[in-house]
Amino acid sequence: METRAGYMIVGIFVLLSLAGILGFFLWIAKTDFDEKVNYYTIYFPGSVTGLTMGGAVNYLGVPVGTVKKIKLDTGNLERVNITVAIKDNIPIKEDAYASLELQGLTGYKFVQIYGGSKNSPLLKAKPGQKYPVIPSRYSGVEEIMTTLPRLANKLTNLVDRINATFNEENRHRFSNTLKNIDRLSHHLVECSDPLKNLLNNSNAAMITFDKELKNLGLSTQKTLIKIDSAADDFGNFIKDNRAALDALTQTGSYEILQTLSDTREMITTATRFFEKLDENPRSLLFDSQRKGVSVPQR
């Protein structure tokens, strides 16, 4: 009898425990059923590894719903169709957007919703959509994880190019170039004093040239002033003697021409005289005693 009583106590305890657990789950289920939710669709491009069914949906870090369905988008296999359930009292505005965030270091991801200004209208389903679609964006972690492989590939290519550039032959050339630069620097140091003297002399010559140029400018200016004054004087002379010049041009043209003709004859005679003197200078001092013989004309 005592053994049966012990079995009965254990059985009753197990039954009560099962009833309590069942009641707890029923209470949880009733709570979930009583809570009203709105369903939304989110399209995420690329992989959603780490996101699970029943995963959390947060709005600015506050839990507001869960992930209900994860499937590939049959219309575009490059993105994933995710259905989320969000509490009915949480307004999702048209300017809100969703992203996948990493939960600590566990590798699990959750949906994070941002945005939603006060004056923006509520997000509603458009024609042809089963649920309203929340736009998605890459999170900072996703961008890093997406671009990290590309960055690693570019870095590897860069290292390969650097190794190809600095091979043994190019390193030898680079070493020779450095040696030549060192020699050139020594030669420049040796030539620094002559170059300095040349620059000093060039500077002095430029100063002297500048002074001479200024003096020439002053002299030219004075000469131009004198020429201008002489031109004024000549103009005044013409103005004062215009009547005499007019009379000379009208009545003295014949005398001028006659004078020019006499001058030309005098120059011709003088030219012949000097030519004869050059041929026989004694003919001017000693007259020849020989007489010519006249020949009778027939």
C-alpha positions in Angstrom: 0.0 0.0 0.0 2.8 2.4 0.8 4.4 1.7 -2.6 1.1 2.5 -4.4 0.7 5.7 -2.4 4.2 6.8 -3.5 3.4 6.2 -7.2 0.1 8.1 -6.8 1.9 11.1 -5.3 4.5 11.1 -8.1 1.8 10.7 -10.7 -0.3 13.5 -9.3 2.8 15.8 -9.2 3.6 15.0 -12.9 0.0 15.7 -13.9 -0.1 19.0 -12.1 3.3 19.9 -13.6 2.0 19.1 -17.1 -1.2 21.0 -16.5 0.8 24.0 -15.3 3.1 24.0 -18.4 0.1 23.6 -20.7 -1.7 26.4 -18.9 1.4 28.6 -19.3 1.6 27.9 -23.0 -2.1 28.5 -23.4 -1.7 31.8 -21.6 1.1 32.8 -23.8 -0.9 31.8 -26.9 -3.9 33.7 -25.7 -1.8 36.8 -25.1 -0.4 36.5 -28.6 -3.8 35.9 -30.1 -5.3 38.9 -28.2 -2.5 41.2 -29.4 -3.3 42.8 -32.8 -0.5 43.1 -35.3 -0.1 44.5 -38.8 1.9 42.7 -41.4 4.5 44.3 -43.6 6.8 43.1 -46.4 10.5 43.9 -46.6 12.8 43.1 -49.5 16.5 42.7 -48.6 19.0 42.4 -51.4 21.6 39.7 -51.0 22.0 37.2 -48.2 20.1 37.4 -44.9 22.2 34.7 -43.2 21.7 35.0 -39.4 18.0 36.0 -39.6 15.6 33.3 -38.3 11.9 32.8 -38.1 10.6 34.5 -35.0 13.5 36.9 -35.0 13.1 40.3 -33.4 11.9 43.4 -35.2 13.0 46.6 -33.4 11.9 50.2 -33.9 14.8 52.4 -32.9 16.0 49.7 -30.6 12.6 48.9 -29.0 11.1 45.4 -29.8 7.8 46.0 -31.7 7.3 42.7 -33.6 8.7 39.4 -35.0 9.8 37.9 -38.3 7.0 35.6 -39.6 8.2 34.4 -43.0 11.5 34.3 -44.9 11.6 33.2 -48.6 13.2 34.0 -51.9 11.5 36.6 -54.1 10.4 34.5 -57.1 10.3 37.7 -59.3 13.9 38.6 -58.4 16.2 35.9 -57.1 18.8 38.5 -56.0 16.7 39.5 -53.1 14.8 37.9 -50.1 11.1 38.5 -49.3 10.6 38.8 -45.5 7.2 39.2 -43.8 7.1 40.8 -40.4 4.4 41.3 -37.8 4.4 44.6 -36.0 2.2 45.7 -33.2 -0.9 47.5 -34.3 -0.2 50.5 -32.1 3.2 51.2 -33.8 2.7 53.6 -36.7 4.9 52.8 -39.7 5.3 56.0 -41.8 6.1 56.3 -45.5 9.6 57.6 -44.8 10.6 54.7 -42.6 13.1 52.1 -43.7 14.4 48.8 -42.5 17.9 47.3 -42.3 19.5 44.1 -41.0 21.6 44.6 -37.9 24.0 42.2 -36.2 23.1 41.1 -32.7 26.3 41.3 -30.7 29.0 38.7 -31.7 26.6 35.8 -31.9 26.1 36.1 -35.7 22.3 36.4 -35.4 20.6 39.3 -37.1 17.4 41.2 -36.4 15.3 43.7 -38.4 15.8 47.3 -37.3 13.4 50.0 -38.5 14.4 53.7 -38.6 12.8 56.9 -39.7 9.2 57.9 -39.6 8.8 61.6 -39.2 5.8 63.1 -37.4 4.2 64.7 -40.5 4.7 61.8 -42.8 1.5 59.8 -43.7 1.1 56.1 -42.7 2.5 53.5 -44.9 -0.2 51.6 -46.9 -0.3 48.8 -49.4 -0.3 49.9 -53.0 -2.3 48.1 -55.7 -0.9 44.7 -56.4 0.8 44.4 -52.9 -0.5 42.0 -50.3 1.1 44.0 -47.4 2.6 47.4 -47.3 6.3 47.3 -48.3 8.9 48.9 -46.0 11.9 50.1 -48.0 15.3 48.5 -47.0 18.8 49.8 -46.8 22.2 48.4 -46.1 23.3 48.8 -42.5 26.8 49.8 -41.6 27.7 46.3 -40.7 26.3 44.9 -43.9 28.1 47.5 -46.0 31.4 46.5 -44.2 30.7 42.8 -44.7 29.8 43.3 -48.3 32.7 45.5 -49.3 35.3 43.7 -47.2 35.8 40.8 -49.7 36.1 43.3 -52.6 38.6 45.4 -50.5 40.6 42.3 -49.8 40.7 41.4 -53.5 41.8 44.9 -54.4 44.4 44.8 -51.7 45.8 41.5 -52.9 46.0 42.8 -56.5 47.8 45.9 -55.2 50.3 43.8 -53.4 50.9 41.7 -56.5 51.5 44.8 -58.6 53.9 46.2 -56.0 55.8 43.0 -56.0 55.9 42.9 -59.8 57.0 46.5 -59.9 59.8 46.1 -57.3 61.4 43.1 -58.8 65.2 42.5 -58.7 65.9 44.4 -61.9 63.8 47.4 -60.9 65.3 47.5 -57.4 68.7 47.6 -59.0 67.6 50.5 -61.2 66.1 52.3 -58.3 69.3 51.9 -56.3 71.3 53.3 -59.3 68.9 56.3 -59.5 69.4 57.0 -55.8 73.2 56.9 -56.3 72.9 59.3 -59.3 70.8 61.7 -57.2 73.4 61.6 -54.5 76.1 62.5 -56.9 74.1 65.2 -58.4 73.5 66.7 -55.0 77.3 66.7 -54.3 77.9 68.5 -57.7 75.2 71.0 -56.9 76.9 71.7 -53.5 80.3 72.2 -55.3 78.7 74.5 -57.8 76.8 76.5 -55.3 79.4 79.3 -54.9 79.9 79.9 -58.7 76.2 79.9 -59.1 75.8 82.4 -56.2 78.4 84.7 -57.8 76.7 84.4 -61.1 73.4 85.4 -59.6 75.0 88.3 -57.7 76.7 89.5 -60.9 73.4 89.1 -62.8 71.6 91.1 -60.2 74.2 93.9 -60.3 74.1 94.0 -64.1 70.3 94.2 -64.0 70.5 97.1 -61.6 73.0 98.9 -63.9 70.9 98.2 -66.9 67.8 99.5 -65.1 69.7 102.8 -64.3 70.9 103.2 -67.9 67.5 102.5 -69.2 66.1 105.2 -66.9 68.8 107.6 -68.1 68.0 106.7 -71.7 64.4 107.3 -71.0 65.1 110.7 -69.6 67.4 111.7 -72.5 64.8 110.5 -75.0 62.2 112.5 -73.2 64.3 115.6 -73.4 65.1 115.1 -77.1 61.4 114.7 -77.8 60.7 117.9 -76.0 63.4 119.7 -78.0 62.1 118.2 -81.3 58.6 119.3 -80.3 59.9 122.8 -79.6 61.8 122.9 -82.9 58.7 121.8 -84.7 56.7 124.6 -83.0 59.5 127.1 -84.0 59.5 125.8 -87.6 55.7 126.1 -87.7 55.9 129.6 -86.4 58.6 130.4 -89.0 56.4 129.1 -91.8 53.4 131.0 -90.5 55.4 134.3 -90.2 57.0 134.0 -93.7 54.2 132.5 -95.6 53.8 135.5 -97.9 57.5 135.6 -98.8 57.6 131.8 -99.5 54.5 132.1 -101.7 56.2 134.9 -103.7 59.4 132.9 -104.0 57.6 129.9 -105.3 55.6 131.9 -107.9 58.4 134.3 -109.3 61.7 132.7 -108.4 61.3 129.3 -110.0 63.3 130.4 -113.2 66.2 131.8 -111.2 66.4 128.7 -109.1 66.5 126.5 -112.2 69.2 128.7 -113.8 71.3 128.6 -110.6 71.0 124.8 -110.5 72.1 124.6 -114.2 75.2 126.8 -113.6 76.1 124.8 -110.5 75.9 121.6 -112.5 78.3 123.0 -115.2 80.7 124.3 -112.6 80.8 120.9 -111.0 81.4 119.2 -114.4 84.4 121.6 -115.1 85.9 121.1 -111.7 85.6 117.3 -112.2 87.5 117.5 -115.5 90.2 119.7 -114.0 90.8 117.3 -111.1 90.9 114.3 -113.5 93.5 116.1 -115.7 95.5 117.0 -112.6 95.4 113.4 -111.5 96.7 112.2 -114.9 99.5 114.8 -115.4 100.1 117.2 -112.5 103.1 118.8 -114.4 100.9 120.1 -117.2 99.7 122.8 -114.9 103.2 124.2 -114.3 105.0 123.5 -117.6 103.4 124.1 -120.9 104.5 121.7 -123.6 106.9 123.3 -126.2 105.9 121.0 -129.0 103.6 122.5 -131.6 101.4 120.5 -133.7 101.7 120.3 -137.5 98.7 121.5 -139.4 97.6 119.3 -142.2 96.1 121.0 -145.1 92.6 120.1 -146.0 91.9 118.9 -149.4 
